[in-house]
Amino acid sequence: MSSNPYEYHNDQLGVQAAFLFEGRNQHEDSLCLIGDRGLRHRIKSGKICRLRAQGPNTPLLVTWLSLPPQWQRALIDRFGEPAKRTTEGRFVRHFIRDTRAYDFYLTYKFSDGSRINEDHKIEEYTLNASVLNTLDLLYRKQKSTVIGMRGTPNSMVKNGNKTTVWDICAAECDNFKDIQAHTLPSNSAALRRKLREYKNEGYQSIIHGNWCNKSARKVFSDEIELLNNLFADVHEKPTATEVSRRYDGFIDGYVDVINNATGEMYNPADYPKLSNATITNYLAKWVNKAGTHAIRSGNRQVLMSKFKLYHTLEQPKYAGSIISIDDRQPPFEYADGKRAWFYNAIDLGSEAITCWVYGTTKEGIIDDFYRQLVRNYSMWGINLPLELEGEMSLNSKFVNSFLQDGAMFAKVRIEANNARGKRIEAYYRQLRYGIEKSRVGWIARPFAVSEPNQASSAPVPLVPYEHIIDGCLDDIVTWNNMEHSKHKGVSRWKYFLDNQHPDTRLTNWRAILPHIGYKTETSCNVGQIRLQNQLFVLGIDSKPAYSDRLIPLMELIEGKDIDVYWLDGNDSKILKALVYIAGTDQYVCEAVAKPTYSRATFEQTDEDRANREAMSKYVASVEGFINSRKRSIEKVTVINNRPRTIANDFQIPGLRKPVAERIEPVEVMDEPDDDFNNIEMTYKRTLKDRY
């Protein structure tokens, strides 16, 4: 982000003079609109009003309203709307997302081996660490500034009241919650203790012992919501003053505000009194940089080409440093007004096209693109690039998930309606006029400036869709095998393979699979998962889990329903599969392909023998646990004395004899003679029967 020339002083908007003049003390981002002597002359003559005099560590300020209109336009085009830049605060200007913190919490293990499984908690801790970094930076800078002004580092005067440097920084940190909903303490003393713990203990100090029971904080207050409603409730675009008048009238009871969806009438007693400056500053946050000019122009690209300054950037030296992505429609029609859609990625260091997907519409093309990007880089054995630049329209649904810094890429830059912000646009021009132009059916742009690129008098034939796709894929092959523009004698593809950035990272599967992977609802039975007609086992770090690492995983999901997010490669084999508890975002483990080996001993290779050993350890881990549990169980006898009935109210009707009356008398037999020798044996077994 560029430096900020705007500053409020005594409730007036000012501009630092160093951003205007050209001379010895000019700012490095100065517009150089006038010489330093010329500016002093205009101030002395009263043409430009001085708002604050120059002092030690205090820049000279001039009032915004006294500047010529063309100067104001130049400032807006370069630095943005003044109200937006002055109200965004130092915290926004200095805040940087800590990607190392994200990696730390994503891979952090507790003493029992468990992880932080809720993704929203990982995001909360990453944000808190980033805010504490910014708080520490601002406190040290503010403290050094006060010392430089010969003040006391522990105290200073603000708005006539004596306050500490820390109190000011803590207040800015708390106000930052309206922009980024961090969960750090609002109390100044508690926040200071938290920062001290963070500096002493690092990222781990942020993890709360009861981290999974915290509830999310509400970000937007009711009055901010009402201001948004008032701002959007009129047919014509209101000014900040008009919104302020409507709000004042609402507070005083002269203006009724009704919710069109619910029919509810807002109660003025529930809302505080707000100053005109507060309302103006808030509404200015949503003003587009070129909003003042957009009223006069309906073509934003033309508008930006006229008024927006741009940076001149050098081409990256390494492949894998950054890729530029965007959609395009090759200049061929397969039916009247019908053209194919492509979404491509170009590695800016090597200039090679590294990913391409296509279709008849944009529907679903962006999801296929990121899947194919992972497939291609995995197939080539290359880590994903460090940085990505792209457009907002198709990527907007991912900016709060895997397109955050540190997730799929270390750095992400997504811009809306800014063709200059994507380097791939320049390469598309070379592709269109350098390769595709020679193919049959090529369509010229209707208003091409160069005469050779204008449409000819010959009719343009339609091309079958399949032929368009085949031709475009052949063009990608040709493009990648062409010579690199800066390194002669080396093809783009050869440069891509041989010059990968040394700091590229392994694929962050947990950050991307729940968003671009395929989801399968299945279950875990006897430590096995059936997925895509294949068997998988529970694993950690791409290997089957064993012993004490396997049993806790089975305790979570054995015999239960689970969600598996997975992605296949270009060979249709599964690249990676992650297991989550069904219906939640709680990560459990990886699903690793079940090791297999040849049944025939004499056909087994070294890989077969390694798979046999791995599977034997896996089976032994499960069976060993079962046997240990079996041995720990003792036999018991259960005597059940609980009555089966609670009353005798029901009886079968009719005349039934009691049981005693229905028992017949038993015939009494004579006692046998005690002399068994006198008993005659009427049955004798033969020798044959006995054997």
C-alpha positions as CSV (number, residue, x, y, z in Angstrom):
1,M,0.0,0.0,0.0
2,S,1.2,3.5,-0.8
3,S,2.0,6.0,1.9
4,N,-0.8,8.1,3.3
5,P,-0.6,11.9,2.7
6,Y,-3.9,12.7,4.4
7,E,-4.2,13.7,8.1
8,Y,-6.9,15.4,10.2
9,H,-5.7,18.3,12.3
10,N,-8.1,20.5,14.4
11,D,-11.1,18.7,12.8
12,Q,-9.9,19.8,9.3
13,L,-8.7,17.5,6.5
14,G,-5.1,18.2,5.6
15,V,-2.4,17.0,3.1
16,Q,1.2,16.7,4.0
17,A,3.1,19.2,1.8
18,A,6.0,16.8,1.2
19,F,3.6,14.8,-1.0
20,L,3.0,17.8,-3.3
21,F,6.3,19.6,-4.0
22,E,9.5,18.7,-5.7
23,G,12.6,19.6,-3.7
24,R,15.1,18.6,-1.0
25,N,12.6,17.4,1.6
26,Q,10.0,15.9,-0.8
27,H,8.5,12.5,0.1
28,E,9.6,9.5,-1.9
29,D,6.0,9.1,-3.2
30,S,5.6,12.8,-3.9
31,L,3.5,13.8,-6.9
32,C,6.0,16.7,-7.7
33,L,3.1,19.0,-8.6
34,I,5.1,22.2,-7.8
35,G,8.6,23.2,-6.6
36,D,9.1,23.7,-2.9
37,R,9.7,27.5,-3.3
38,G,6.6,27.8,-5.4
39,L,4.5,26.1,-2.7
40,R,5.8,28.4,0.0
41,H,5.0,31.4,-2.2
42,R,1.4,30.1,-2.7
43,I,1.0,29.6,1.1
44,K,2.4,33.1,1.8
45,S,0.0,34.7,-0.7
46,G,-3.0,32.9,0.8
47,K,-3.8,30.8,-2.3
48,I,-3.1,27.6,-0.3
49,C,-3.9,27.6,3.4
50,R,-1.4,26.2,5.9
51,L,-3.1,24.0,8.5
52,R,0.0,23.1,10.6
53,A,3.5,24.5,10.6
54,Q,6.6,22.4,10.1
55,G,8.2,21.0,13.3
56,P,10.5,18.3,14.6
57,N,9.0,15.0,13.4
58,T,5.9,17.0,12.4
59,P,5.3,17.4,8.7
60,L,3.8,20.6,7.2
61,L,0.1,20.4,6.6
62,V,-2.0,22.3,4.1
63,T,-5.8,22.2,3.9
64,W,-7.5,19.9,1.4
65,L,-10.1,22.4,0.4
66,S,-7.5,25.1,-0.6
67,L,-5.8,22.8,-3.1
68,P,-6.5,23.3,-6.8
69,P,-9.1,20.7,-8.2
70,Q,-6.5,19.1,-10.5
71,W,-4.2,18.5,-7.4
72,Q,-7.1,17.0,-5.5
73,R,-7.8,14.6,-8.5
74,A,-4.1,13.6,-8.7
75,L,-4.0,12.8,-5.0
76,I,-7.2,10.7,-5.2
77,D,-6.0,8.8,-8.2
78,R,-2.7,8.0,-6.5
79,F,-3.6,7.6,-2.9
80,G,-7.3,7.0,-2.8
81,E,-10.2,9.0,-1.3
82,P,-8.9,11.1,1.6
83,A,-11.8,10.2,4.0
84,K,-11.1,6.5,3.5
85,R,-7.3,6.8,4.0
86,T,-7.6,9.0,7.1
87,T,-10.2,6.8,8.8
88,E,-8.7,3.4,8.1
89,G,-6.2,4.1,10.9
90,R,-2.6,3.1,11.5
91,F,-3.6,-0.5,12.5
92,V,-5.0,-1.1,9.0
93,R,-2.0,0.4,7.3
94,H,0.5,-1.7,9.3
95,F,-1.5,-4.9,9.7
96,I,0.0,-7.9,8.0
97,R,-1.4,-11.5,8.3
98,D,1.2,-13.7,10.0
99,T,1.5,-16.8,7.7
100,R,4.0,-18.4,10.1
101,A,1.4,-18.3,12.8
102,Y,-1.2,-20.0,10.5
103,D,1.3,-22.8,9.8
104,F,2.1,-23.1,13.5
105,Y,-1.5,-23.5,14.6
106,L,-2.4,-25.8,11.7
107,T,0.4,-28.3,12.7
108,Y,0.3,-27.7,16.5
109,K,0.0,-30.8,18.7
110,F,-1.1,-30.9,22.3
111,S,0.7,-33.1,24.9
112,D,-1.7,-35.9,24.2
113,G,-1.0,-35.8,20.5
114,S,-4.2,-34.2,19.5
115,R,-4.5,-31.2,17.2
116,I,-6.5,-28.0,16.8
117,N,-9.2,-29.6,14.7
118,E,-11.6,-26.7,14.3
119,D,-10.5,-24.5,11.4
120,H,-12.2,-21.4,12.8
121,K,-10.1,-21.6,15.9
122,I,-6.9,-21.8,13.8
123,E,-8.1,-18.6,12.0
124,E,-8.9,-16.9,15.3
125,Y,-5.4,-17.6,16.8
126,T,-3.7,-16.5,13.5
127,L,-5.6,-13.2,13.6
128,N,-4.8,-12.6,17.3
129,A,-1.1,-13.3,16.6
130,S,-1.1,-10.9,13.6
131,V,-2.8,-8.2,15.7
132,L,-0.3,-8.6,18.5
133,N,2.5,-8.2,16.0
134,T,1.0,-5.0,14.8
135,L,0.4,-3.7,18.3
136,D,4.0,-4.3,19.3
137,L,5.2,-2.6,16.1
138,L,3.0,0.5,16.6
139,Y,3.9,0.8,20.3
140,R,7.6,0.8,19.6
141,K,7.2,3.3,16.8
142,Q,5.0,5.6,18.8
143,K,7.4,5.4,21.8
144,S,10.4,6.3,19.7
145,T,8.5,9.2,18.2
146,V,7.7,10.6,21.6
147,I,11.3,10.3,22.7
148,G,12.4,12.0,19.5
149,M,10.1,14.9,20.3
150,R,11.9,15.2,23.7
151,G,8.9,13.8,25.5
152,T,8.6,11.2,28.2
153,P,8.2,7.7,26.7
154,N,5.6,6.7,29.3
155,S,3.2,9.6,28.9
156,M,2.0,12.3,26.4
157,V,-0.8,14.7,26.0
158,K,-3.8,13.9,23.7
159,N,-6.9,16.1,23.4
160,G,-5.8,18.1,26.5
161,N,-5.7,15.0,28.7
162,K,-2.6,13.2,30.0
163,T,-2.5,9.7,28.7
164,T,0.1,7.0,28.1
165,V,1.5,5.9,24.7
166,W,0.3,2.4,25.6
167,D,-3.3,3.5,26.2
168,I,-3.4,5.1,22.7
169,C,-2.1,1.9,21.1
170,A,-4.4,-0.3,23.1
171,A,-7.4,1.9,22.0
172,E,-6.4,1.6,18.4
173,C,-6.1,-2.2,18.8
174,D,-9.6,-2.3,20.3
175,N,-11.1,-0.2,17.5
176,F,-9.5,-2.5,15.0
177,K,-12.1,-5.1,16.1
178,D,-14.6,-3.3,13.9
179,I,-12.5,-4.3,10.9
180,Q,-11.0,-7.6,12.0
181,A,-12.9,-9.4,14.8
182,H,-10.0,-10.4,16.9
183,T,-10.6,-11.7,20.5
184,L,-7.9,-10.0,22.4
185,P,-8.8,-8.2,25.6
186,S,-10.2,-4.7,25.4
187,N,-8.9,-3.7,28.8
188,S,-5.5,-1.9,28.5
189,A,-3.8,-3.7,31.4
190,A,-5.1,-7.1,30.3
191,L,-3.9,-6.5,26.7
192,R,-0.5,-5.5,28.0
193,R,-0.2,-8.7,29.9
194,K,-1.2,-10.7,26.8
195,L,1.4,-8.9,24.7
196,R,4.1,-9.6,27.4
197,E,3.1,-13.3,27.4
198,Y,3.1,-13.4,23.6
199,K,6.6,-11.9,23.4
200,N,8.0,-14.3,26.0
201,E,6.2,-17.5,25.0
202,G,5.4,-17.0,21.3
203,Y,2.4,-18.4,19.4
204,Q,1.6,-21.0,22.1
205,S,0.6,-18.3,24.6
206,I,-2.5,-17.5,22.5
207,I,-3.9,-21.0,22.7
208,H,-6.5,-21.1,25.4
209,G,-6.9,-24.2,27.6
210,N,-10.6,-24.2,26.9
211,W,-10.2,-23.1,23.3
212,C,-13.2,-25.0,21.9
213,N,-15.8,-23.4,24.1
214,K,-15.4,-19.8,23.1
215,S,-18.1,-18.2,21.0
216,A,-17.7,-15.9,18.1
217,R,-17.9,-12.2,18.6
218,K,-20.4,-10.1,16.8
219,V,-18.6,-7.7,14.4
220,F,-21.0,-5.0,13.4
221,S,-23.0,-2.8,15.7
222,D,-26.6,-1.9,15.2
223,E,-25.8,1.7,14.4
224,I,-23.4,0.7,11.6
225,E,-26.1,-1.6,10.2
226,L,-28.6,1.3,10.2
227,L,-26.2,3.6,8.5
228,N,-25.7,1.1,5.7
229,N,-29.5,0.8,5.4
230,L,-29.9,4.6,5.2
231,F,-27.2,4.8,2.7
232,A,-28.8,2.2,0.4
233,D,-32.5,3.2,1.0
234,V,-32.7,6.0,-1.5
235,H,-32.9,5.8,-5.3
236,E,-30.3,8.5,-5.8
237,K,-26.8,8.2,-4.4
238,P,-26.9,10.3,-1.2
239,T,-24.0,12.4,0.1
240,A,-22.6,11.9,3.6
241,T,-24.3,15.1,4.7
242,E,-27.7,13.9,3.5
243,V,-27.2,10.6,5.3
244,S,-26.2,12.5,8.5
245,R,-29.3,14.7,8.2
246,R,-31.6,11.6,7.8
247,Y,-29.9,10.0,10.8
248,D,-30.3,13.1,13.0
249,G,-34.0,13.3,11.9
250,F,-34.4,9.7,12.9
251,I,-32.9,10.3,16.3
252,D,-35.1,13.3,16.9
253,G,-38.2,11.5,15.8
254,Y,-38.9,13.4,12.6
255,V,-37.9,10.5,10.3
256,D,-39.3,7.0,10.4
257,V,-37.2,4.1,9.2
258,I,-39.0,0.8,8.4
259,N,-37.4,-2.5,7.4
260,N,-39.0,-3.4,4.1
261,A,-38.4,-7.2,4.6
262,T,-39.9,-7.5,8.1
263,G,-42.1,-4.4,8.3
264,E,-40.4,-3.5,11.6
265,M,-40.0,0.2,12.6
266,Y,-36.7,1.0,14.0
267,N,-36.7,2.6,17.5
268,P,-34.7,5.8,17.8
269,A,-34.1,5.1,21.6
270,D,-31.9,2.1,20.7
271,Y,-29.4,4.2,18.8
272,P,-26.8,6.8,19.9
273,K,-26.2,10.3,18.7
274,L,-23.5,10.4,16.0
275,S,-21.7,13.4,14.7
276,N,-21.6,14.4,11.1
277,A,-17.8,13.7,11.0
278,T,-18.3,10.1,12.3
279,I,-21.0,9.3,9.7
280,T,-18.9,10.9,7.0
281,N,-15.8,9.0,7.9
282,Y,-17.7,5.7,8.1
283,L,-19.5,6.0,4.8
284,A,-16.3,7.1,3.1
285,K,-14.8,3.6,3.8
286,W,-17.0,2.2,1.1
287,V,-16.3,4.7,-1.6
288,N,-14.4,3.4,-4.6
289,K,-11.0,5.0,-5.3
290,A,-12.3,6.3,-8.6
291,G,-15.8,6.9,-7.4
292,T,-15.7,10.7,-8.1
293,H,-14.9,10.0,-11.7
294,A,-17.1,7.0,-12.2
295,I,-20.1,9.3,-12.4
296,R,-18.7,10.8,-15.6
297,S,-17.6,7.5,-17.1
298,G,-19.4,4.2,-17.6
299,N,-16.2,2.2,-18.7
300,R,-14.1,1.6,-15.6
301,Q,-11.2,0.2,-17.6
302,V,-11.0,3.4,-19.7
303,L,-11.4,5.4,-16.5
304,M,-8.5,3.6,-14.8
305,S,-6.3,3.9,-17.9
306,K,-6.7,7.7,-17.8
307,F,-6.5,8.4,-14.1
308,K,-4.8,5.5,-12.2
309,L,-1.0,5.5,-12.0
310,Y,0.7,2.1,-12.1
311,H,3.9,0.5,-10.9
312,T,6.6,-0.8,-13.2
313,L,7.6,-4.2,-11.9
314,E,10.5,-6.5,-12.8
315,Q,9.9,-10.0,-14.0
316,P,10.5,-12.7,-11.3
317,K,13.8,-14.6,-11.6
318,Y,12.5,-17.9,-10.3
319,A,9.7,-20.2,-11.5
320,G,7.3,-20.9,-8.7
321,S,7.5,-17.4,-7.2
322,I,4.2,-16.2,-8.6
323,I,1.5,-17.3,-11.1
324,S,-1.0,-15.0,-12.8
325,I,-4.5,-16.4,-13.5
326,D,-7.5,-15.2,-15.5
327,D,-10.2,-16.4,-17.9
328,R,-10.3,-15.8,-21.6
329,Q,-12.4,-16.7,-24.7
330,P,-10.2,-17.8,-27.6
331,P,-11.1,-15.7,-30.7
332,F,-13.1,-18.5,-32.5
333,E,-16.8,-19.2,-32.6
334,Y,-18.4,-22.6,-32.8
335,A,-21.9,-21.1,-33.2
336,D,-23.3,-17.6,-33.8
337,G,-22.1,-15.6,-30.7
338,K,-20.8,-18.7,-29.0
339,R,-17.2,-19.0,-27.9
340,A,-15.4,-21.5,-25.6
341,W,-14.2,-20.4,-22.2
342,F,-10.7,-21.1,-20.8
343,Y,-9.2,-20.4,-17.4
344,N,-5.4,-20.5,-17.4
345,A,-2.4,-19.9,-15.2
346,I,1.0,-18.6,-16.3
347,D,4.1,-18.9,-14.2
348,L,5.6,-15.4,-14.5
349,G,9.2,-16.4,-13.9
350,S,9.3,-19.0,-16.7
351,E,6.4,-17.6,-18.8
352,A,5.1,-21.2,-19.0
353,I,1.3,-22.0,-19.0
354,T,1.0,-24.4,-16.0
355,C,-2.7,-25.0,-15.8
356,W,-5.7,-24.8,-18.2
357,V,-9.3,-25.8,-18.0
358,Y,-12.1,-25.2,-20.5
359,G,-15.8,-25.4,-21.1
360,T,-18.7,-23.9,-23.0
361,T,-19.6,-21.7,-20.0
362,K,-18.0,-20.2,-16.9
363,E,-20.1,-22.5,-14.7
364,G,-17.9,-24.5,-12.4
365,I,-14.7,-23.7,-14.3
366,I,-13.0,-22.0,-11.4
367,D,-13.4,-25.2,-9.2
368,D,-12.0,-27.4,-11.9
369,F,-9.1,-24.9,-12.3
370,Y,-7.8,-25.2,-8.8
371,R,-8.2,-29.0,-8.8
372,Q,-6.3,-29.2,-12.1
373,L,-3.6,-26.9,-10.7
374,V,-3.0,-29.3,-7.8
375,R,-3.1,-32.3,-10.1
376,N,-0.5,-30.8,-12.6
377,Y,2.0,-29.8,-10.0
378,S,1.7,-33.1,-8.2
379,M,2.2,-35.0,-11.5
380,W,5.3,-33.0,-12.2
381,G,6.6,-33.4,-8.7
382,I,6.8,-29.7,-8.1
383,N,5.5,-27.7,-5.1
384,L,2.7,-25.2,-5.7
385,P,3.8,-21.6,-6.4
386,L,4.3,-19.2,-3.5
387,E,2.1,-16.4,-4.7
388,L,-1.0,-15.9,-6.8
389,E,-2.5,-12.9,-8.6
390,G,-6.0,-13.0,-10.1
391,E,-9.3,-11.3,-10.6
392,M,-12.2,-11.1,-8.2
393,S,-15.3,-12.1,-10.1
394,L,-14.8,-15.9,-10.1
395,N,-12.5,-16.1,-7.1
396,S,-14.7,-14.1,-4.7
397,K,-16.1,-17.2,-3.1
398,F,-12.7,-18.4,-2.1
399,V,-11.1,-15.2,-0.7
400,N,-12.2,-16.2,2.9
401,S,-11.1,-19.8,2.7
402,F,-8.1,-21.3,0.8
403,L,-7.3,-18.0,-1.0
404,Q,-6.2,-16.4,2.3
405,D,-2.5,-15.7,2.7
406,G,-0.7,-18.8,4.0
407,A,-3.4,-21.4,3.0
408,M,-3.0,-22.7,-0.6
409,F,-0.4,-19.9,-1.4
410,A,1.8,-17.9,0.9
411,K,0.6,-14.7,-0.7
412,V,-2.6,-13.9,-2.6
413,R,-3.5,-10.8,-4.4
414,I,-7.1,-10.6,-5.9
415,E,-8.2,-7.4,-7.6
416,A,-11.5,-6.4,-9.1
417,N,-11.7,-4.9,-12.6
418,N,-8.0,-4.2,-12.8
419,A,-6.6,-5.6,-16.0
420,R,-3.2,-4.0,-15.2
421,G,-3.0,-5.9,-12.0
422,K,-2.7,-9.2,-13.8
423,R,0.4,-9.8,-15.9
424,I,-1.3,-12.7,-17.7
425,E,-3.3,-10.2,-19.7
426,A,-0.1,-9.1,-21.6
427,Y,0.7,-12.7,-22.4
428,Y,-2.8,-13.3,-23.7
429,R,-2.2,-10.6,-26.2
430,Q,0.9,-12.4,-27.4
431,L,-1.0,-15.6,-27.6
432,R,-3.8,-14.1,-29.6
433,Y,-1.7,-12.2,-32.1
434,G,1.4,-14.3,-32.2
435,I,0.0,-17.9,-32.4
436,E,-3.8,-18.0,-32.7
437,K,-4.0,-15.5,-35.5
438,S,-2.7,-18.0,-38.1
439,R,-5.6,-20.4,-37.4
440,V,-8.8,-20.7,-39.5
441,G,-11.8,-18.9,-38.0
442,W,-9.7,-16.3,-36.0
443,I,-11.9,-13.3,-35.0
444,A,-10.4,-9.8,-34.9
445,R,-11.3,-7.3,-32.3
446,P,-13.9,-4.8,-33.5
447,F,-11.9,-1.7,-32.6
448,A,-8.3,-2.9,-33.0
449,V,-5.9,0.0,-33.4
450,S,-3.2,-1.8,-35.4
451,E,-4.3,-2.3,-39.0
452,P,-2.9,-5.8,-39.3
453,N,-5.1,-6.8,-36.3
454,Q,-8.3,-5.4,-37.8
455,A,-10.9,-7.6,-39.4
456,S,-10.6,-8.3,-43.1
457,S,-13.3,-8.3,-45.7
458,A,-13.3,-12.1,-45.9
459,P,-16.1,-13.8,-43.9
460,V,-15.1,-15.6,-40.7
461,P,-16.2,-19.3,-40.7
462,L,-17.5,-21.2,-37.6
463,V,-15.2,-23.8,-36.2
464,P,-16.5,-27.0,-34.4
465,Y,-16.1,-26.8,-30.7
466,E,-13.8,-29.9,-30.5
467,H,-11.5,-28.4,-33.1
468,I,-11.3,-25.1,-31.1
469,I,-10.3,-27.0,-28.0
470,D,-7.7,-29.2,-29.8
471,G,-6.2,-26.1,-31.5
472,C,-6.0,-24.2,-28.1
473,L,-4.3,-27.2,-26.5
474,D,-1.8,-27.4,-29.3
475,D,-1.1,-23.7,-28.9
476,I,-0.3,-24.3,-25.2
477,V,2.2,-27.0,-26.2
478,T,3.7,-24.6,-28.8
479,W,3.8,-21.7,-26.3
480,N,5.6,-23.7,-23.6
481,N,8.2,-25.0,-26.0
482,M,9.0,-21.5,-27.4
483,E,12.1,-19.6,-26.3
484,H,12.1,-17.7,-23.0
485,S,11.9,-13.9,-23.7
486,K,14.8,-13.1,-21.3
487,H,16.9,-16.2,-21.4
488,K,17.9,-17.1,-24.9
489,G,18.4,-20.7,-26.0
490,V,16.1,-22.0,-23.2
491,S,12.5,-22.9,-23.7
492,R,9.9,-21.7,-21.2
493,W,9.1,-25.2,-20.0
494,K,12.8,-26.0,-19.5
495,Y,13.2,-22.9,-17.5
496,F,10.2,-23.8,-15.4
497,L,11.6,-27.2,-14.5
498,D,15.1,-26.0,-13.8
499,N,14.6,-22.8,-11.9
500,Q,12.0,-23.5,-9.1
501,H,12.2,-21.1,-6.1
502,P,14.0,-22.8,-3.2
503,D,11.3,-21.6,-0.7
504,T,8.3,-23.3,-2.2
505,R,6.2,-25.2,0.3
506,L,4.6,-28.6,0.5
507,T,0.9,-28.6,-0.5
508,N,-1.3,-27.5,2.4
509,W,-3.9,-30.2,1.9
510,R,-6.0,-29.4,5.1
511,A,-6.4,-25.8,3.9
512,I,-7.6,-26.7,0.4
513,L,-9.3,-30.1,0.2
514,P,-12.5,-29.2,2.2
515,H,-13.1,-26.4,-0.4
516,I,-11.9,-27.8,-3.8
517,G,-11.9,-31.6,-3.1
518,Y,-14.7,-34.1,-3.6
519,K,-16.7,-35.1,-0.6
520,T,-17.7,-38.7,0.1
521,E,-19.9,-39.8,3.0
522,T,-18.7,-43.2,4.2
523,S,-17.8,-45.0,7.4
524,C,-14.8,-46.7,9.2
525,N,-15.1,-50.4,9.8
526,V,-12.3,-52.4,11.5
527,G,-9.9,-49.6,10.7
528,Q,-10.7,-49.6,7.0
529,I,-12.5,-47.0,4.8
530,R,-14.0,-47.8,1.5
531,L,-13.6,-44.9,-1.0
532,Q,-14.0,-44.9,-4.7
533,N,-14.2,-48.7,-4.7
534,Q,-10.8,-48.9,-2.9
535,L,-9.8,-49.7,0.6
536,F,-8.0,-47.1,2.7
537,V,-6.5,-47.2,6.3
538,L,-6.1,-44.5,8.8
539,G,-2.8,-42.6,8.4
540,I,-0.6,-39.8,9.5
541,D,1.9,-37.9,7.3
542,S,0.9,-40.1,4.3
543,K,1.7,-43.3,6.1
544,P,-0.5,-45.9,8.0
545,A,-0.8,-45.1,11.7
546,Y,0.4,-47.7,14.2
547,S,0.0,-48.6,17.8
548,D,-0.6,-45.6,20.2
549,R,-1.1,-43.3,17.2
550,L,-3.7,-45.5,15.6
551,I,-5.9,-46.4,18.6
552,P,-7.0,-42.8,19.4
553,L,-8.0,-42.3,15.8
554,M,-10.2,-45.5,15.8
555,E,-11.8,-44.4,19.1
556,L,-13.0,-41.3,17.3
557,I,-14.4,-42.9,14.1
558,E,-14.5,-46.7,14.3
559,G,-18.0,-47.9,13.3
560,K,-19.2,-44.3,12.7
561,D,-20.1,-42.2,9.7
562,I,-17.4,-39.9,8.4
563,D,-16.8,-37.3,5.7
564,V,-13.8,-37.9,3.4
565,Y,-12.5,-35.0,1.3
566,W,-10.3,-36.2,-1.6
567,L,-8.8,-35.3,-4.9
568,D,-7.7,-37.5,-7.7
569,G,-4.7,-37.0,-10.0
570,N,-4.4,-36.9,-13.8
571,D,-4.1,-40.7,-13.6
572,S,-7.4,-41.0,-11.8
573,K,-5.7,-42.3,-8.7
574,I,-6.5,-40.5,-5.4
575,L,-3.8,-37.9,-4.6
576,K,-4.8,-37.2,-1.0
577,A,-7.8,-38.0,1.2
578,L,-8.6,-36.4,4.6
579,V,-11.0,-37.7,7.2
580,Y,-13.5,-35.6,9.1
581,I,-16.1,-36.4,11.7
582,A,-19.4,-36.5,9.8
583,G,-21.2,-33.1,9.6
584,T,-18.4,-31.2,11.3
585,D,-15.2,-29.4,10.4
586,Q,-13.2,-31.6,13.0
587,Y,-10.2,-33.1,11.2
588,V,-9.2,-36.6,12.3
589,C,-6.5,-38.0,10.1
590,E,-5.6,-39.0,6.5
591,A,-6.9,-41.9,4.6
592,V,-4.0,-43.8,3.1
593,A,-4.3,-46.4,0.4
594,K,-4.3,-49.9,2.0
595,P,-0.9,-51.5,1.4
596,T,-1.2,-54.5,-1.0
597,Y,1.3,-57.1,-2.2
598,S,1.5,-60.2,-4.4
599,R,0.0,-63.5,-3.0
600,A,2.8,-65.5,-4.6
601,T,5.9,-65.3,-2.4
602,F,8.3,-65.7,-5.3
603,E,6.8,-62.9,-7.2
604,Q,7.1,-60.3,-4.4
605,T,9.3,-57.3,-5.0
606,D,10.9,-55.1,-2.4
607,E,7.9,-52.8,-2.5
608,D,5.6,-55.9,-1.9
609,R,7.6,-56.9,1.1
610,A,7.5,-53.4,2.5
611,N,3.7,-53.3,2.0
612,R,3.4,-56.6,3.7
613,E,5.3,-55.4,6.7
614,A,3.3,-52.2,6.9
615,M,0.0,-54.0,6.8
616,S,1.2,-56.6,9.4
617,K,2.0,-53.8,11.8
618,Y,-1.4,-52.2,11.2
619,V,-3.3,-55.4,11.8
620,A,-1.1,-56.2,14.9
621,S,-1.9,-52.8,16.3
622,V,-5.6,-53.4,16.1
623,E,-5.5,-57.0,17.3
624,G,-3.1,-56.1,20.1
625,F,-5.5,-53.5,21.4
626,I,-8.5,-55.9,21.2
627,N,-6.6,-58.6,23.1
628,S,-5.5,-56.1,25.8
629,R,-9.0,-55.0,26.3
630,K,-10.2,-58.6,26.4
631,R,-7.7,-59.5,29.1
632,S,-8.8,-56.5,31.2
633,I,-12.4,-57.8,31.4
634,E,-13.3,-60.1,34.3
635,K,-16.3,-62.5,34.5
636,V,-19.2,-61.7,36.7
637,T,-22.5,-63.4,37.8
638,V,-25.7,-61.3,37.6
639,I,-28.7,-62.2,39.8
640,N,-31.8,-60.4,38.7
641,N,-34.3,-60.0,41.6
642,R,-36.3,-57.2,39.9
643,P,-40.1,-58.1,39.8
644,R,-41.6,-58.6,36.4
645,T,-45.0,-57.2,37.2
646,I,-46.2,-54.2,39.2
647,A,-49.8,-55.4,40.1
648,N,-52.2,-58.4,40.0
649,D,-55.2,-56.5,38.7
650,F,-55.7,-58.6,35.6
651,Q,-56.8,-62.3,35.6
652,I,-58.1,-64.5,32.8
653,P,-61.9,-64.6,33.2
654,G,-63.9,-67.9,33.6
655,L,-64.0,-70.8,36.1
656,R,-60.5,-72.1,36.5
657,K,-59.6,-74.6,39.2
658,P,-56.8,-73.6,41.5
659,V,-53.5,-75.3,40.8
660,A,-53.8,-77.4,43.9
661,E,-57.1,-78.9,42.9
662,R,-55.9,-79.8,39.4
663,I,-53.1,-82.0,40.7
664,E,-54.0,-85.7,40.4
665,P,-53.0,-88.1,43.3
666,V,-49.8,-90.0,42.7
667,E,-49.8,-93.8,42.9
668,V,-47.5,-95.1,45.6
669,M,-45.3,-98.0,44.6
670,D,-44.0,-100.7,46.9
671,E,-40.5,-100.4,48.2
672,P,-38.1,-102.6,46.2
673,D,-36.3,-105.5,47.9
674,D,-32.9,-104.6,49.1
675,D,-31.5,-107.8,47.9
676,F,-30.4,-107.0,44.4
677,N,-29.2,-110.5,43.8
678,N,-32.8,-111.7,43.7
679,I,-33.7,-109.4,40.8
680,E,-33.9,-111.3,37.6
681,M,-32.1,-109.6,34.6
682,T,-34.5,-109.8,31.7
683,Y,-32.0,-108.1,29.4
684,K,-28.6,-109.2,28.8
685,R,-26.1,-107.6,26.4
686,T,-24.1,-109.8,24.1
687,L,-20.4,-109.6,23.6
688,K,-21.0,-108.1,20.2
689,D,-23.3,-105.3,21.7
690,R,-20.7,-104.5,24.3
691,Y,-18.2,-103.7,21.6
